[in-house]
Amino acid sequence: MTRETAAIQDFLLEESRASRIPGTDEVAQDLLSTLRADSVVAVLFYGSCLRTGDVKDKILDFYLVVENYKKAYGWGWKAIANKLIPPNVFYRETMTSQGVMRSKYAIISEQDLKYGTSQKCLNVSLWARFSQPIQILYLRKPDDKATILECLAQAPITLLGNILPLMPERFTVADLWGQAFTATYNAELRSEKAGKGIEIYDLYADRYQQMMPLLYRHFPFLSPYPVQSRRQKVAQKTENLEYFAPKKQRERKRKRTQALWLLRRIQGKCLTIARLLKATTTFEGGADYIVWKISRHSGVEITLTPWQRKHPILAGFGLFLQLRRKGAFR
């Protein structure tokens, strides 16, 4: 555990030990069987089902962190595709003590996880998702815990570092996280309605309030406001606590940050399309799943033709334009 992120890691580890949603540990064990023995370093449970606790008729979201793609798949197109456009995404149904549970699981290597949560990574996919609640359901061995926790602790640091230069001089924790999640949702091709970023914060507002005293120390120019009451203010951890970011320090990075977010939105939407097309080859019924997911979030209904189901990649561009015209994407 690195000294710089030790407090955040402790917080995330304690959070991960919270009561489990019944059946999720059984799903995690089943997912291990989908890849080569001993290739999976960790199984991470995240997403809307974890945030709300509602799993009835839902698809659960998991990440399987693997040592490397060759060890996970052997030689073949899956390893190549996972390396070129991570992650690979698959669908599985597991019979558990709670009945059949459906899951969508993504495969990512340790190396790609480290990069994807780091400040070097332009794309928001990993550092935005892993700034939200997450549970570690499986670790291959105790030594793997440090690597996983370091990545998870780095994610919110990367997220806030990419949004702070755009904040006003004084702001609340709600302002900061709300704008951060809104920006990351806008940086991907999303079917969710506007306001989803604020909803993500509101659902776990207490969590982000508690994390903030652990995170602000990673930004030397940032301090609780007013500065002379710092110790008292940090101890309160109330939603009314404001933070102070001097204009001079923010202006140094503002223009560069704005340019990066513009580039991030362009890159993110293109990458989302590429991932969706790839998912149609790794999902059984992948095209139907994608259309169902878009409909659930946006309310836009569309029926696939037999040809579109049989040739999802060829049909993908036309289908995208059709959905875009109906307002399914932002």
MARBATOR-938165 format. One record per residue (C-alpha): x, y, z. Coordinates in Angstrom, 2 decimals, decimal comma, m for minus. Example, Ala and Ser with C-alpha at 12.3 -4.5 7.8 and 13.67 -1.06 7.14 Angstrom:
12,30_m4,50_7,80 $
13,67_m1,06_7,14 $
END
This chain:
0,00_0,00_0,00 $
1,54_3,32_m1,04 $
1,66_6,04_1,56 $
0,07_8,60_m0,80 $
m3,18_6,70_m1,20 $
m3,20_4,57_1,96 $
m6,16_6,36_3,55 $
m8,26_6,09_0,39 $
m7,39_2,41_0,04 $
m8,47_1,76_3,64 $
m11,76_3,53_2,96 $
m12,40_1,49_m0,21 $
m11,44_m1,77_1,47 $
m13,89_m1,13_4,30 $
m16,58_m0,23_1,76 $
m15,89_m3,44_m0,15 $
m16,51_m5,46_3,00 $
m20,06_m4,15_3,30 $
m22,89_m6,66_3,21 $
m23,07_m8,48_m0,10 $
m26,11_m8,68_m2,32 $
m27,27_m12,33_m2,07 $
m26,07_m14,42_m4,98 $
m23,29_m12,13_m6,19 $
m20,50_m14,21_m4,64 $
m21,91_m17,27_m6,44 $
m21,92_m15,36_m9,72 $
m18,31_m14,29_m9,14 $
m17,23_m17,88_m8,62 $
m19,06_m18,95_m11,77 $
m17,41_m16,22_m13,83 $
m13,99_m17,54_m12,84 $
m14,77_m20,70_m14,79 $
m15,16_m18,79_m18,05 $
m11,43_m18,12_m18,36 $
m8,29_m20,21_m18,05 $
m7,42_m21,43_m14,58 $
m5,59_m19,00_m12,30 $
m5,64_m16,19_m14,89 $
m8,14_m14,02_m12,99 $
m6,55_m11,71_m10,44 $
m9,78_m10,14_m9,12 $
m13,53_m9,98_m9,65 $
m15,04_m6,52_m9,15 $
m18,77_m5,84_m8,80 $
m19,96_m2,37_m9,73 $
m22,76_m0,49_m11,46 $
m26,42_0,33_m10,92 $
m27,34_m2,98_m9,24 $
m24,69_m2,43_m6,56 $
m25,65_1,22_m6,12 $
m29,37_0,52_m5,70 $
m29,33_m3,05_m4,37 $
m32,05_m3,94_m6,89 $
m31,13_m7,02_m8,93 $
m34,60_m8,31_m9,87 $
m34,83_m8,71_m13,66 $
m31,58_m6,75_m13,97 $
m28,19_m7,49_m15,50 $
m25,34_m7,24_m12,99 $
m22,04_m5,60_m13,96 $
m18,65_m7,15_m13,24 $
m15,03_m6,62_m14,17 $
m12,67_m9,58_m14,26 $
m9,09_m8,36_m13,88 $
m6,69_m10,83_m15,50 $
m2,93_m11,18_m15,32 $
m2,69_m10,84_m19,10 $
m4,85_m11,67_m22,09 $
m2,76_m14,56_m23,36 $
m3,03_m16,31_m20,00 $
m6,78_m15,67_m19,91 $
m7,65_m16,83_m23,43 $
m4,58_m18,45_m24,93 $
m3,77_m17,43_m28,50 $
m6,69_m16,27_m30,60 $
m8,89_m13,39_m31,69 $
m10,35_m12,76_m28,23 $
m6,92_m11,97_m26,78 $
m6,11_m9,71_m29,74 $
m9,46_m7,90_m29,60 $
m9,14_m7,40_m25,84 $
m5,70_m5,87_m26,28 $
m6,66_m3,60_m29,18 $
m9,97_m2,30_m27,76 $
m10,29_m3,20_m24,08 $
m12,37_m4,51_m22,52 $
m14,02_m7,57_m24,04 $
m17,59_m7,87_m22,73 $
m19,54_m11,11_m22,32 $
m22,96_m12,18_m21,05 $
m23,67_m15,09_m18,69 $
m26,57_m16,58_m16,75 $
m25,77_m18,27_m13,43 $
m28,03_m20,48_m11,34 $
m27,63_m19,30_m7,74 $
m29,39_m19,79_m4,43 $
m31,46_m16,74_m5,46 $
m32,43_m18,20_m8,81 $
m30,99_m17,32_m12,20 $
m28,85_m14,17_m12,12 $
m27,79_m12,48_m15,34 $
m24,49_m10,72_m15,64 $
m22,43_m8,68_m18,05 $
m18,74_m9,07_m17,37 $
m15,80_m7,20_m18,84 $
m12,26_m8,55_m19,11 $
m9,37_m6,17_m18,41 $
m5,69_m6,86_m17,77 $
m3,80_m5,56_m14,74 $
m1,71_m3,42_m17,06 $
m4,76_m1,87_m18,75 $
m6,44_m1,32_m15,38 $
m3,41_0,57_m14,09 $
m3,26_2,72_m17,20 $
m7,03_3,21_m17,41 $
m7,27_4,63_m13,89 $
m4,12_6,76_m14,17 $
m3,80_10,45_m14,99 $
m2,16_9,47_m18,29 $
m5,40_7,97_m19,63 $
m7,56_10,28_m21,73 $
m10,63_8,03_m21,79 $
m13,03_8,22_m18,85 $
m14,30_4,62_m18,87 $
m12,28_3,20_m15,98 $
m11,49_6,19_m13,80 $
m15,13_7,35_m13,90 $
m16,66_3,94_m13,14 $
m14,20_3,04_m10,41 $
m14,74_6,36_m8,63 $
m18,20_5,00_m7,82 $
m19,06_2,27_m5,26 $
m17,39_m1,05_m5,94 $
m16,95_m4,40_m4,21 $
m14,03_m6,77_m4,53 $
m15,71_m10,19_m4,59 $
m12,62_m12,27_m5,31 $
m8,83_m11,98_m5,08 $
m6,55_m14,67_m6,46 $
m4,06_m14,24_m3,64 $
m3,45_m11,73_m0,82 $
m0,60_m10,03_m2,68 $
m3,01_m9,01_m5,48 $
m5,01_m6,82_m3,10 $
m2,40_m4,05_m3,09 $
m2,39_m3,73_m6,89 $
m6,18_m3,64_m7,17 $
m6,66_m1,19_m4,31 $
m3,99_1,14_m5,70 $
m5,86_1,31_m9,01 $
m9,22_1,86_m7,31 $
m7,75_4,58_m5,09 $
m6,18_6,32_m8,07 $
m9,47_6,49_m10,01 $
m11,14_9,29_m7,98 $
m7,87_11,23_m7,86 $
m7,74_11,13_m11,65 $
m11,42_12,07_m11,92 $
m11,17_15,11_m9,66 $
m7,84_16,17_m11,14 $
m9,52_16,39_m14,53 $
m12,43_18,52_m13,32 $
m10,96_20,83_m10,65 $
m9,48_23,37_m13,11 $
m13,00_23,95_m14,46 $
m14,57_24,63_m11,05 $
m15,24_28,11_m9,65 $
m13,13_29,50_m6,83 $
m15,49_28,18_m4,16 $
m17,65_25,09_m4,47 $
m19,28_22,36_m2,43 $
m18,59_18,64_m2,58 $
m21,92_18,20_m4,37 $
m20,91_20,78_m6,98 $
m17,59_19,04_m7,61 $
m18,78_15,45_m7,90 $
m21,95_16,40_m9,74 $
m19,98_18,24_m12,40 $
m17,39_15,45_m12,55 $
m19,94_12,71_m13,22 $
m21,88_14,90_m15,66 $
m18,70_15,58_m17,64 $
m17,76_11,90_m17,78 $
m21,24_10,87_m18,94 $
m21,04_13,51_m21,67 $
m17,66_12,13_m22,74 $
m19,20_8,82_m23,79 $
m22,00_7,89_m26,15 $
m24,67_7,45_m23,51 $
m28,34_6,59_m23,81 $
m29,17_7,77_m20,28 $
m31,21_10,94_m19,96 $
m29,65_14,24_m18,91 $
m29,09_14,54_m15,17 $
m27,68_11,04_m14,70 $
m24,39_12,41_m13,36 $
m26,17_14,31_m10,59 $
m28,25_11,22_m9,84 $
m25,08_9,15_m9,40 $
m23,82_11,63_m6,79 $
m27,15_12,00_m4,97 $
m27,57_8,25_m4,53 $
m24,33_7,99_m2,52 $
m23,86_11,59_m1,38 $
m22,65_10,55_2,09 $
m19,94_8,38_0,53 $
m18,48_11,23_m1,51 $
m18,69_13,58_1,47 $
m16,66_11,10_3,53 $
m14,10_10,59_0,77 $
m13,42_14,26_0,19 $
m11,14_14,87_3,22 $
m9,04_11,93_2,00 $
m8,86_13,21_m1,57 $
m8,33_16,95_m1,32 $
m4,82_16,49_0,11 $
m3,72_15,23_m3,31 $
m4,28_18,71_m4,72 $
m1,95_21,17_m2,94 $
m3,87_24,25_m4,12 $
m7,19_22,96_m2,74 $
m8,30_23,49_0,83 $
m11,49_23,57_2,90 $
m12,94_27,06_3,14 $
m12,18_29,17_5,06 $
m8,53_28,17_5,46 $
m8,22_29,33_9,07 $
m10,97_26,87_10,10 $
m9,54_23,93_8,18 $
m9,32_21,41_11,01 $
m12,80_22,14_12,29 $
m14,31_22,07_8,80 $
m12,73_18,77_7,80 $
m14,00_17,14_10,96 $
m17,58_18,22_10,21 $
m17,78_16,48_6,80 $
m21,11_18,17_6,08 $
m22,57_18,73_2,65 $
m22,34_22,47_3,30 $
m18,55_22,35_3,53 $
m17,03_24,45_0,78 $
m13,62_24,09_m0,82 $
m11,36_26,84_m2,02 $
m9,27_26,68_m5,21 $
m7,32_29,90_m5,89 $
m7,97_31,38_m9,33 $
m4,28_31,61_m10,22 $
m3,68_27,87_m9,81 $
m6,86_26,96_m11,70 $
m6,23_29,31_m14,62 $
m2,86_27,69_m15,29 $
m4,61_24,47_m16,27 $
m8,05_25,65_m17,39 $
m7,44_26,03_m21,14 $
m5,54_22,76_m21,37 $
m8,26_21,00_m19,38 $
m11,01_22,39_m21,61 $
m9,13_21,19_m24,71 $
m8,66_17,74_m23,18 $
m12,38_17,42_m22,41 $
m13,24_18,34_m26,00 $
m10,82_15,70_m27,26 $
m12,13_13,27_m24,63 $
m15,72_13,67_m25,86 $
m14,75_12,99_m29,48 $
m12,53_10,03_m28,60 $
m15,01_8,65_m26,08 $
m17,96_8,55_m28,47 $
m15,90_6,91_m31,23 $
m14,54_4,36_m28,77 $
m18,04_3,60_m27,48 $
m19,20_2,77_m31,01 $
m16,18_0,50_m31,54 $
m16,85_m1,28_m28,24 $
m20,54_m1,75_m29,01 $
m19,73_m3,28_m32,39 $
m17,17_m5,57_m30,78 $
m19,69_m6,57_m28,11 $
m22,03_m7,93_m30,77 $
m19,42_m10,62_m31,47 $
m18,79_m11,57_m27,82 $
m22,42_m11,51_m26,65 $
m24,88_m14,26_m27,47 $
m27,79_m12,11_m28,59 $
m25,50_m9,10_m28,28 $
m27,35_m6,92_m30,77 $
m30,66_m7,48_m28,96 $
m29,02_m6,71_m25,61 $
m27,58_m3,43_m26,87 $
m30,92_m2,31_m28,31 $
m32,69_m3,33_m25,07 $
m30,18_m1,38_m22,97 $
m30,54_1,73_m25,11 $
m34,33_1,47_m24,91 $
m34,28_1,03_m21,12 $
m32,21_4,17_m20,60 $
m33,58_6,43_m23,33 $
m37,14_5,21_m23,90 $
m36,47_4,88_m27,64 $
m37,96_1,66_m29,00 $
m36,55_m0,12_m32,05 $
m37,06_m3,60_m33,47 $
m34,20_m5,46_m35,10 $
m34,67_m7,23_m38,40 $
m33,38_m10,80_m38,87 $
m30,64_m9,42_m41,13 $
m29,50_m6,95_m38,45 $
m29,30_m9,76_m35,91 $
m27,28_m11,92_m38,29 $
m24,92_m9,13_m39,41 $
m24,68_m6,74_m36,44 $
m21,41_m5,14_m37,50 $
m22,58_m4,45_m41,06 $
m25,89_m3,14_m39,76 $
m24,30_m1,20_m36,92 $
m23,73_2,17_m38,62 $
m27,23_2,37_m40,08 $
m28,72_1,30_m36,75 $
m26,69_3,96_m34,96 $
m27,99_6,69_m37,28 $
m31,55_5,44_m36,81 $
m31,22_5,56_m33,02 $
m29,50_8,94_m33,14 $
m32,36_10,45_m35,17 $
m34,81_9,19_m32,55 $
m32,82_10,86_m29,78 $
m31,39_7,74_m28,15 $
m27,89_9,20_m27,77 $
m26,50_12,41_m26,44 $
END
